[in-house]
Amino acid sequence: MTKEYKTIIEISGPLIFLEKTEPVGYGELVHINLPDGTSKRGQVLDTSADIVAVQVFEGTGGLNEEAGVVFTGETIKLPVSKDMLGRILSGSGEPLDGGPRIVPEQRVDVNGASMNPYSRKPPEDFIQTGISTIDGTNTLVRGQKLPIFSGSGLPHNEIALQIARQSKVPGSTEDFAVVFAAMGITNEEAQYFMEDFEKTGALERAVVFLNLADDPAVERIITPRMALTAAEYLAYEHNMHVLVILTDITNYCEALRQMGAAREEVPGRRGYPGYMYTDLASLYERAGVIKGRKGSVTQFSILTMPGDDITHPIPDLSGYITEGQIVVSRELHRKGVYPPINVLPSLSRLMNSGIGDGKTRDDHKAVSDQMYAAYAEGRDLRGLVAIVGKEALSERDQRILEFADLFEDRFVRQGRDEDRSIEGTLDVAWEILSELPESLLTRVDNKYIEKYHPAHKSN
């Protein structure tokens, strides 16, 4: 019989402190029995010779010194099964869709082990999202972790849902699944996500975890771990290729800061805990491909930069851990361009290993480099035009300036349900590159110009 302890000496925010009465493990699951007969769940957050700190998942409302605490000797485990596909769950893994509880094939510790670097296989398989600015210029590769840096009020949720609907590996017949985890979202956003998944049929191959803004901050810390545990199970036990979308990492970090303040920890930059880098790494590093295993876990994490500040601790630390970033632009959003992705500060460090002949197309790298260079120059020229006027520009510069507008209007801009193939993306790229004189296509080999340039293809 498990022993119950009534030794609570302090209740502070989401934490309770009790005098230690037996050896307790870090992260151990706890049941708290209230005097009125109800119970709450908690987790051991800190343990010392005299005191045990427990974080309570459902909040400490109604708790007093009379409550009994039972240590279970287990860590938090997620019941996993292939039947999770098509289900909408809470941030703690409880059904939200009115369906039955999941009958588990296994119960897996949500903290997971980080991947041994030696057992990692270098990512090389192209994932098509159907969004040109990602596929064409910042290509996602299977096993990569590629965050989306956005700002409040920008359509990052729409982009996330579009990626969830459209992502696939072209020409592959392997099982592909999406695990979608939303943290700290409003009820309105939750309804929007659930309706979109159900309406578009994307739910059939997805597992959705929703942690709402009014749910306890403690649960927000567990939600991404639940999602990654489900993804690892589908990938490595059922040989599926899983795309994990986490939104919003900023809400997760705010929950970390809240918990740090409750524990009276010494804060780091801007009040966030000093271990935030390590904590984020424990999430991001659970993406990858393991040698000898058929499945893979790829990660898109969305974070809203407070004040659109890319030097803020959350995007700053994320950038050190992940393999690039996709940057959502407020300027393009104001112009009415969707998706408003700015390719200039965006980067995919693994792009070169996932593109080229046999993966996407032989001209992919050259076309991407040429568009990037011409668009960057065109953006610079806009600043010059604001000072000296368009008439002062040479004919060459005017063509480059026009290219920048064309690039935003025809390559970046696309419909919210428009699923462009990689061939379609590269064909659009050639259409707008053909507006430049061939003498300016200095980054594209002549053999590609002769093969793909519209002026030569029609001959």
Sequence and secondary structure as in RCSB ss.txt:
>XXXX:A:sequence
MTKEYKTIIEISGPLIFLEKTEPVGYGELVHINLPDGTSKRGQVLDTSADIVAVQVFEGTGGLNEEAGVVFTGET
IKLPVSKDMLGRILSGSGEPLDGGPRIVPEQRVDVNGASMNPYSRKPPEDFIQTGISTIDGTNTLVRGQKLPIFS
GSGLPHNEIALQIARQSKVPGSTEDFAVVFAAMGITNEEAQYFMEDFEKTGALERAVVFLNLADDPAVERIITPR
MALTAAEYLAYEHNMHVLVILTDITNYCEALRQMGAAREEVPGRRGYPGYMYTDLASLYERAGVIKGRKGSVTQF
SILTMPGDDITHPIPDLSGYITEGQIVVSRELHRKGVYPPINVLPSLSRLMNSGIGDGKTRDDHKAVSDQMYAAY
AEGRDLRGLVAIVGKEALSERDQRILEFADLFEDRFVRQGRDEDRSIEGTLDVAWEILSELPESLLTRVDNKYIE
KYHPAHKSN
>XXXX:A:secstr
   EE  EEEEETTEEEEE  S   TTEEEEEE TTS EEEEEEEEE SSEEEEEETT STT  TT EEEEEEEE
 EEEE GGGTTEEEETTS B SS      SEEEETT     GGGB     EEB S HHHHTTS EETT B  EEE
 TTSTHHHHHHHHHHH B TT  S EEEEEEEEEE HHHHHHHHHHHHHHSGGGGEEEEEEETTS HHHHHHHHH
HHHHHHHHHHHHS  EEEEEEE HHHHHHHHHHHHHHTT  B GGG BTTHHHHHHHHHTT EEBTT S EEEEE
EEEE GGG TTSHHHHHHHHHSSEEEEE HHHHHTT SS EEEEEEEETTHHHH STTTS TTHHHHHHHHHHHH
HHHHHHHHHHHHH GGGS HHHHHHHHHHHHIIIIII   TT    HHHHHHHHHHHHTTS GGG TTS HHHHH
HH HHHHT 
